[in-house]
Amino acid sequence: MEIRQDDPTAPYVAQLLEYHLRELQDVMAEHAFALDASGLSAPAVTFWTAWNGDTLAGFAALKELDSRHGEVKSMRAAPTARGTGAGRALLCHIVDIARARGYARLSLETGTAPLHVPAISLYRSAGFVSCDAFADYQPSPHNQFMRLDLKA
């Protein structure tokens, strides 16, 4: 699996990003906080793609909340890449980058619908634990919040 820093507005990202946003909107409605290509292009956000040869296997982003705190954003494995390690590779890459940047903590917001169960399992296996809402998020029955202490 090759991880590349990339452009979220690139044409080869568009279909998977559209699928990601549509699926989340369908199950979470106004509680879906995934970023579109414009949001993923913001200066505080770094975006990566995962590749299996010439095939896009997934994408993920890291948003800097402050100099010591990052947020995992918009992680998605392509449907054809599920179970191939793309998600784990992206998450490990983000954790490594966050540590290299000197962050003390990584946080994330994800959903509570059944489609989120594999992602939640991945996050927990990487050491993320449940936490209260952070940044500007408000708790709801559709969202849950997790954090990883990077000082450990």
C-alpha positions in Angstrom: 0.0 0.0 0.0 1.5 3.3 -1.0 0.3 6.5 0.8 0.7 9.8 -1.0 -0.1 13.3 0.1 -2.6 14.4 -2.5 -5.1 16.8 -3.9 -8.7 16.2 -2.8 -10.0 18.0 -5.9 -8.1 15.6 -8.2 -10.5 13.9 -10.7 -9.5 10.4 -9.5 -10.7 11.2 -6.0 -14.1 12.7 -7.0 -16.1 9.4 -7.3 -15.0 7.9 -4.0 -15.4 11.3 -2.2 -18.9 11.7 -3.6 -19.8 8.1 -2.5 -18.4 8.8 1.0 -20.4 12.0 1.4 -23.6 10.6 0.0 -23.4 7.5 2.2 -22.8 9.6 5.4 -25.6 12.0 4.5 -28.0 9.1 4.0 -27.5 7.7 7.5 -26.5 10.9 9.5 -28.3 13.8 7.7 -27.4 17.0 9.4 -25.1 15.2 11.8 -22.6 14.2 9.0 -19.5 16.4 9.4 -17.4 14.9 6.6 -15.5 17.5 4.5 -16.1 17.9 0.8 -13.1 18.6 -1.6 -13.2 22.3 -0.7 -13.0 21.5 3.1 -10.3 19.0 2.5 -8.3 21.6 0.7 -8.3 24.0 3.6 -4.8 25.2 4.8 -5.2 23.4 8.2 -6.0 20.0 6.5 -3.5 17.6 4.9 -5.0 15.0 2.6 -3.6 11.6 1.6 -4.6 8.8 -0.8 -3.8 5.1 -0.5 -2.9 3.2 -3.6 -2.7 -0.5 -4.4 -0.7 -0.4 -7.6 -2.7 1.9 -9.9 -5.9 1.5 -7.9 -7.2 4.1 -5.5 -7.7 2.2 -2.3 -8.9 5.0 0.0 -8.2 8.5 1.4 -7.9 10.2 4.8 -7.1 13.6 6.1 -5.6 15.2 9.2 -6.9 18.6 10.4 -4.8 20.7 12.8 -7.0 22.0 15.6 -4.1 23.6 17.3 -0.4 23.1 17.7 -0.9 20.1 20.0 -4.2 18.6 18.7 -5.1 17.0 15.4 -8.3 15.6 14.1 -8.7 12.5 11.8 -11.0 13.5 9.0 -12.9 11.8 6.2 -11.3 8.3 6.4 -12.7 6.1 3.6 -11.6 2.8 2.1 -12.9 2.2 -1.4 -15.6 -0.5 -1.4 -13.2 -2.8 -3.5 -10.4 -2.2 -1.0 -12.2 -3.1 2.2 -10.3 -5.8 4.1 -7.1 -5.0 2.3 -5.5 -3.0 5.0 -6.0 0.4 3.3 -7.8 1.9 6.3 -5.2 0.7 8.7 -2.4 2.0 6.5 -4.0 5.4 6.3 -4.7 5.5 10.1 -1.1 4.5 10.9 0.2 7.1 8.5 -1.9 9.8 10.2 -0.8 8.8 13.7 2.9 8.8 12.6 2.5 12.3 11.0 0.7 13.6 14.1 3.5 12.4 16.3 6.1 13.9 14.0 4.2 17.2 14.2 4.4 17.1 18.0 0.7 16.6 18.6 -0.2 15.4 22.1 -3.6 14.1 21.0 -5.6 13.0 18.0 -9.4 13.2 18.1 -12.1 12.0 15.7 -15.8 12.1 15.2 -17.6 9.2 13.7 -21.1 7.9 13.5 -23.1 5.3 15.4 -24.8 3.6 12.4 -24.0 -0.1 11.6 -21.9 1.0 8.6 -19.5 2.7 11.1 -18.8 -0.6 13.1 -15.7 -1.6 11.0 -14.2 1.9 11.4 -14.9 2.0 15.1 -13.2 -1.4 15.4 -10.2 -0.1 13.5 -9.9 3.0 15.7 -10.2 1.0 18.9 -7.5 -1.5 17.7 -5.2 1.5 17.2 -5.8 2.7 20.8 -8.5 5.3 20.4 -10.9 5.5 23.3 -14.3 7.2 23.7 -14.3 10.8 24.8 -16.5 13.8 25.0 -17.3 16.1 22.1 -14.4 18.3 21.1 -13.8 21.5 19.0 -17.2 22.8 17.8 -19.0 19.4 17.8 -22.2 18.9 19.7 -23.1 15.4 20.9 -26.1 13.6 19.3 -27.4 10.0 19.0 -25.8 9.9 15.5 -22.2 10.8 16.6 -19.5 9.5 18.8 -16.1 10.9 19.7 -12.8 9.2 20.2 -9.2 10.3 21.1 -5.8 8.9 21.1 -3.2 10.2 23.6 0.1 10.4 21.6 2.3 11.0 24.6 1.9 7.4 25.7 
